[in-house]
Amino acid sequence: MKVIVIGGGKVGFYLIKTLKQRKHKVTVIEKDKDLCNTISERLDIDVINGDGTDLDILKDAEVDVADVVAAVTGKDEENLVICQVAKKNFNIQHTIARVNNPKNQEVFKTLGVDNTVCSTQVITNLVDWECESDQIKTIQVFERGEMILVEVQIDKKMSWCNKYVKNLNIPHNCVLVSVYRKDEIIYPKGNTLIQDKDKVVLVTDSSNMISKDKDTYSVLEKAIFN
Amino acid sequence: MYIIIAGCGRVGSTLAKEFLDEGHDVVIIDRNKNRLDKLGSGVNAIRIVGVEYDIDVLKEAGIEQADIFLALTQSDSINIAACQIAKNIFNVEKVIAKVYDLGKEHIYTTLEIEYVNWIRLGIEELKFRI
């Protein structure tokens, strides 16, 4: 795929390096001349010195044939405007904006940016959920943290142990995906019996995972333990 | 009228004072506290230190009941972001921006943001007189 990356700072540099390794055709646009020189010395890719919202610069980068435009400068507002310019002027279908302030994710989406990436949000989610319990592990986060894939390590103390799936107390907006038992993968149905040492994988709305403090159970924990 | 001004530079601060003298309610936002302090204690505008396009800052400024929103910072990206949020998310009736960099005028046009281009106006006035 042809990818145009705007911003050649730390995030931009490692992004273009990784994309190049994965055989994508990458062009980077960076305002700072020194940074441009550093990048072209270290990586064999097209580097354009200029403003990522300038139509001529974007044309130089052949944005009209690009599949993806990724705006990864350090400024949220710049990334928003870059994505909008790419979208409105060149009809780019996939625009990605790096966001520092998690609040801006929803706003940028409303204003037409296809995707936002917020490392602040990712780390916050990890702190929120990863550390919560030994028995409940976050495997993957979808839709900017709204939906989570979770693995539950079943033990005898849990109310789910030795119950049929159809009789389980499953919270609202939560679906069982699979059960790992030894080396076997089971796709659970109503008549699947949950056993000790099973690993149950489920998809849940993130609100089911949030507890007020360490001593309070989240909705999911309540359902599993009580 | 209830007017919010983003950016307390020369234009923003002068405009704020004039609007106040005319009896309007004025809130002025700037990320730099020093610029707000320069308004002086005699100016009766509500001052908010914060990112000019931050949703919560704008809410604190009362954007939900604002009649007019003016984006007059020295960053086109901030002006563009702030205006779109004021217009498309909070439905402020009158939203106008200042173009800072001539080369970015096209973005305001494309995104249908009403703007004033000082430099262009100045150049035309100068040419007219010569």
Interface residues (C-beta under 8 A of the other chain):
Chain A: D51 T53 D54 L55 K75 D76 E77 E78 L80 V81 Q84 V85 K88 N89 N101 K103 V107 T110 L111
Chain B: V51 Y53 D54 I55 D56 S75 D76 S77 I78 I80 A81 Q84 I85 N88 I89 G103 K104 H106 I107 T110 L111
